[in-house]
């Protein structure tokens, strides 16, 4: 993509043979509509199937499942949490090749998961949700897509926390004469070998991308706004024999999951534990000193904020790549672009042939889905939130009946696996759908006082975490510095709070229409233990 057409393209591409995937259900109305067929959307579908609910659709804007793992195909892409933790417990994967698996393995897992469970039969590809509005009279959601208008009794937004790339508003960027593209929309037609390349950003993507680009390009210019804490990466290849053992014993897969989960929860205690943060800070400083001998460069790569204020990153190759002779670190971020010259905030300049943006994603109130969900009066969720995303359990907001947000405000993890939250929320949603059918409820709307009480509680707990006290600015925070993304306590507590749907926090409208109609006789689904 050249700068003349600098924009975010819809994810699509030659990810599969067209005749391998079905076109999905044809009905115009469903009991449940799920936005997105990434891992979170698939988790919702699995939870519904486990409860015998078959009348649902997964509305996917692209041409394949997998979400972020379908979209991100940049060199070096992979998980930055241990692979055994990055899976659904309902469908474990015994075939990871490494403790930190490459991205294509995660995408393959998503495809196998969707196929083996029959979820592909529920997917509508090319069904980007342009808008959705609650219809009070019909007690249903009206959903506008390229496939036409669809309706659903219950709407679940599983659009993803990092689904839509964020482009920086930088003067001159749109007039750069060479290739410019975001890492999440990698331009595979751009030949960067032997070229002068600028990478804008030093977050989780750049940590993986920079070591891949550095040996290939003639000059690598990294424009850093804020350095990150980079920790040693315990890479451990998994042999064929071990994989065969895990494939033969789903119990061992789950035991491995539980052990790694317990370790991740210990590390997640850095949100409150000063002692643990200081210990890990020393590890990070030693890692930096080992790989960056130049004291001036080391100083510029050292964060000035508390460990875990932003998500710590893991890599054994990023720091050596930054010390390579053809790498140059520019600080202050990207100030502006002058022709082929990128100008950093520190005043340094570099003439380059291509620009790669690793500038993050639209999250929270700025995410496109918040602009596309509307109450009965036509007011969007974004307008209700302003700069302060909030929701009861991170899922329900007053005035938006029968809507559940997956990984919504303060309902995801910055240390453990996000999929733990996805599965907990998916079970909660499936329970809600079944309770509505059992009780003859056609509409559920969380009580405003319940949401307000929940939000006050989350605010109090967040204010004591490193997310707000660590002296950094991150996508976890809104403009006022409040943490509006991360769950401020341990994952087990959130799973406990969402273990079943409770009716008391909601206003219920009863009637045998919409979601209140009885379920068809349940057809229990037995899911295989592995994908």
N, C-alpha and C positions, 0 to 999 in steps of 0.2 A: 504494500500500500504506500503510495507516495504521499507527500505532504499536501498535494493538490486535492486529495480526497481523504484528509485526515478525519476519521470518524471511527466509531466502534461498529464493526460489522457483526451481524447476527452469527452465532456459532453454527457452522455447517461444514461439511467437507467429506472427503472420501473415507469415512470411518467404517463403512460396511458395504456389502452388496445390497442393492435396493430390494432384491427379492428375498432376502433373509428375514426381513422384519415385516410384521403385519401392519395394516393401516389402523388398527384399533377399532373400538366399538363405533357403531353408526348412530346410536340413539342420541336424541337432542336433549334429553333430560336424564340426570343421574341422581342417585341419592347423595353421593359424595363426589366432588370434583377436587382434584389435587393439582396445584400449579407446580410443575416441575417433575422431572423423572431422574434427578440425581439421586444420591444415596438417601437423602432425607425423604424424598418422594417415594422411593422404593420401600423405605422403612414403613411409611404410612400404609402403602398397599399391602405389605406383608402382614401388618397388624390387623388390617381389615379382613384379609383372607383368613387369618387365624381365628377371628371371631365369627366367621361364616358370612361376612358381608361381601357380596360379589358385585353389587350395583355401584360401581365407581369407575371414574376415568382419571388417568394421569395426563394432564395437558402439558406437552413438551414442545417448546418453541423450535428446537433443532431437529436433526434427523437421526439421533441416536440417544440412548440413555447415558448416564454417567455424570452429567452436570459439569462441574469444575474439572473433572478428570478427562472429559471429552474435549473441553475447550482449551485446556492448557497443554500444549504440545511443544513447549520451548525446550531447548537442549538442557538436559540435567534435571528435568522435572521429576519429583518424587515426593513421598510422604516425609514430613518432618516430625511425625510421632511414630513410635514403633509400629510396624505393620500389623502385628497380632492385635493391637488395640484399635487399629483402623479397619474395623469390620463389624458387621452386624452379628450380634450373638445368636440371632435366630438362624443365621446362615453363615457359619464360620468358613474361612478359606484356609485350607492346609498347604497351599502351594506357593507361599511367598518365597522368593529366592534370596531375600536378605532381610535383616532386622528392619532396615529402612528401604522399602520396595520402590522400584522405579515406577513412574506414572502409568506406563502402559500396562503393568500388571494390575494396578488398581482399576483401570478402565476395563480390562478383561474380566476382572472379578465382578464388576457391576453388570456387564453384559451377561455373564453366566448366571448371576443371581436372578436377573430379570427373566431370562429364558427358562431356567429350571423350575421356577415357581409359577409360570404362566402369567406373570405380570405384563408381559409384552402384549397380551391380548387386551389389556386395559389402557394401553398408551395410544394417544393421538399425537402423532408427530406433526410438526408445522403448526401447532396450535398455540402460538404466542398469545398471551392474555393481554389485549390492548386495554381493556377496562372491565371491571366487575362492579355491579351495583345491587344493593339489597332491595328486593321488592317486598314491601310490607304486606300488600294485599295478597300476594301469592305465597308469602313465607318461603321465598327462595331467592337464590342469587342468579342474576342475569349476567352472563359472561360473554364479552365480545372477543372473537378470535378471527383469524383469517379464514377459518373454516365456517364462519357464520356465528349466529347467536346460540349459545348453549345455556341451559339452566341446571341448577343443582340445589338440593336442599341444604347441603353443608358444603362450605368452601374451605379448603386447607391450603394455605400458602407455604409451599416448600420451594420457593424460588431461589433460595440459597443466600448465604451470608456474603459470599464473594463471587457473585455471578456476573456483575456488570462492571467492567473496567472503568476506572476514573482517569480522565485525561487532564493533565495540568493546563491551566490557563496561562500560557507563557507567550509573551510577545514574540512574533516572528516564527513560531514553531510551524504554523500552517504554511509558511512560505519556504521552508527548507526544501532544497531541490532533490534530495535523495530519499531513500526509504525511511519512513517513520511508522512505527507500529508498536502497539502494546504487547507485552509478553503473553497475555492471555488470548491474543489473536495473532499468533506468530505467523509471519509471512515466510512460508517455506520456499517461495520463489526468489527471495532476496539472498544473493550469494555474498556472505560476509567474509569469506576467506581472504586474507591478505589486505583487508580494508581497515580504515580508521573508523572505529565504532565507539559511540557514546552510549553508556547505560545510565539512565536516570533513575536513581533510587538505590537504596541498600537494605531493603527489607528481605523477607523470606524468599521471594523469587530471585532477587539478585544474588543472594548467597549461593543458590544452586546454579544460576546461569553464568555468572562471571567466570568460575573455573573452567567451564566448557568453552567459552568464547576466547579466553586469554591465549591459549596456545594457537588458535587459528588466525587471529587478526594481527595486523601489523602494529596497530596502536589501539589500546583500550583505555578509554577515558570514563571513569566512574564519577558521577556527580552525586555526592552524598549530602543530604540535608542533615540527617542525624545518624551517628554510628549506632550499631546494635551490639549487645552482648553476644559474642559468638563462643559457643562451648564445643568441647571435643565431641565428635560423633562416634558412638560405639558401633561401627559397621561390623556386621557378622553375617557372612554368607551362610545360607541354609542348604545343606547337601541333599541330594536326591533321597538318600536313605532316611533322613529325618523327615522329609516331606511325605514319604510313603507311610511312615509311622503315624504322622498326624492325620493323613487321609484315612487310615484304617481305624483311628480312634478319635471320634469327635469329642470324647470326654477330655482327652489330653489337650485338644485345641482350646477348649473352654478353660481348663486349668491354666494353660499358658496365658490366656487372656486375663484371668483373674490375678495372676502373679504380677504381670506387667501393669495392670490397672492399679494394684495396690502401690507399686512403686511410683507411678505417675501421680497418685494422690498425695504421696509424701512430698514430692517435688512441688506440687500445687500449693502446699502450705506456705510457700514463699510469699503468697499474697498477704500474710499476716506475720510470719516469723522473721524477725530481724536477724536472729542468729543464723538461720538457714540461708538467708540472702547474703550475709557477709561471707559465709563459707563458700557459696557458689561464686561470689564475686572474685574471691581469691583464685578459684579454678579458672575463671574466665581471664583474669589478668595473666596467669601463668601460660595459658594457651596462646594469648596474644604475644607475650614476650618470646615464646618459643619460635613462633612463625614469622614475626616481624622484627628483625634485628635493628632496623633503622629507628632510632628513638623519636625523630620528628614525625615520621609516618605513624608510628605506634601511638603517639600522643593524639593524632587526629582520628585514629580509629578507636580511641577509648571513649566510651559513653560518659557523660557527665550526670547521668541520672541513676537512680537506684535500680539494682538488678530486679527484673521481673515487672518493672513499671510498664515496659513493653514486653511482648513475647520474646524470650531468649531464643536464639537460633543455634542450630547445630551444623557444623561443617569442619572437615579436616583439610579442605582444599581452598576455601575462600581466602583466608589470610595469606597463604603462600602465593596465590594468584595476584593478590594486591601488591605483593612485594616483588613481582616479576619485573624485569627491565622495561617491558613494553606497556606496563600499566601505570596510569597516573590517576591519583585521587584528587578530585576537586571538591571543595567544601562549600556550604551555603546553598546547596541545591542548584537547580537550573534557573538562572535569572532571566535570560532572553537568548534568542537565536538571531544571528546576524548573517544572512546568507548561509554559507556552509559552516559558519563558526558558532559553536556553543559557548556561552558565557556563563560562568558560575557565579554564585553569590559572593565568593571571595575575590572576584575580579579576574580570575584566571580564564584564559581563552584556549580553545582548541578547534582546529579545522578538522571536520569529520565527514565521512561518506554516508553514514547511516546513524539513526537514533533509535534506540530501543527503550521504551518506557516501562519501568517496573514501578508504577506510581499508585498501586493499590486499587481499591474497588469502592463503589458506592455502597454504603451500609446504613442501616438504621433509617432515619427520616429521609435521607437522600437517595435511598434505593428506589429504583423505578417502580417496584411493586407498591410502595407506599403511596405513590401518586395515582395508582390505577385502581385501588380499592375504594369504593364510595359507599357512604351510608344511604339511607332511603331518600334523604334530601339532596343527594348529589355531592356532598362534601367529602373530600378525600381523607384517607387516614393520615396522610402527610399534613394536611391542613389542621386536623385535630391535634396532632403531635407538636407541630411547630418544630423547635430544635430539641425537643425532649421526648424521644420514643419511650413508651411505657405500656405495660399490659399485665394483667393478672396472670401469674405463672409464666409471663413472657408470651402468652398465647391469646388472651382474650381482652378486647377493649370495648368499653360501653358504646352502644349505638351501632355496633356491627354484629348483629345476631348471627349465630351459626357460622362464625368465622374463627378459624384457629390459625395462629401464626406459628410456624415451625422455626426454631432458633431465633425467636423474636427478642425483644429488649431484655437484657440481663438473663438470658436463658441459653447460654452456650459457654464453652470452656476456653480458657486461654492457656491451659497447661495440659489437660488430659485430652481425650478424643472427643470431638464434637459429635460423633455418632452415638455416644452414650446418651446425649441429650436428645438426639433425633429419635432413638428407640423409645426412650421414656415418654416423650411427647406423642409419638405414634400410638403407643399403647393407650395413653390417656384419651386421645381422639377417638380411637376405635371403641373404647368403653363408653364415651359420650354418645356416639352414634347408636350403640346398642341400647343405652338407657333411654334415649329419646324414643326409640321404637317401642320399648317395653312400657313406658309411661304415657305414651300417646302425646308426646311433646313435638310441636312443629317448629318452635323457635326458642332459642336460648340466648339471653343477653346478660352478660356479667353485670352485676350491680355496681354503680359508680363508686359507692362507698367502699366496696370490697377492693376494687382496683386501686383506689386512693390509699387505702390502708396497706395493701401489698407494696405499693410504690414507696410509701414512707419507710417501710421496713427495709426494703432493698437499698434505699438511699442511706439509711443509718449504717447499714453494714458495709456498703461500698465506701463510705467516707473513711473507714478505718483500714482500707486495703491499700496496698502499694500502687494500685491502679490510679488512685487519686492523690496519694501522698509522696509518690516517688520522684516527682520533679520532671516528668516527661510530658510530652504531648503525643497522643496516639489516637488511632481510629476507635479505640475503646470509649473515648470521651466525646461529649458534645461541646458546643462552643463555650459553655460555662465551666468546662473541666470536670463535669460529672461523668462517672462511668455509666454508660447506657447500653453496653454490649455484653460484658462478662458477668456470669453468675458469681457473686461475692463469697460463696461458701463452698463446701466440698460437694462433689458430684453425687455422692450417696444421699445427701440430704435432699437434693432436687429430685432424685429418683423416688425417694420415699414420699415426697409431697405430691408426686404425680402418679402414684401407684394405682390410683383409681379415680374415676370422675365423681365429684361431689356436686349434687344438685343445689345445695343451699346457697352458694355464692351467686347463683344466676336467677334472673327472672324468667319464668317459663310460661310460654303460651301453649296451651294444650289444644288438641284437635287432631282428628284422623286424616290430616292432609299433610303434604310435604314430608318432612323428616319424621313426623309422628305416625305415619302409616306403618303398620306392622311389618316386620321383616318377613321375607319368604322363609319357609322352613330352612334352618341353617344346614349348610353343607360343610361340615368340618373338613378342614384341609390339613393334611399331614405333610409337613415340610421336611425335606431331607436335612440332615444335620450339617452338610457341607454343600458349597456351591459347585 
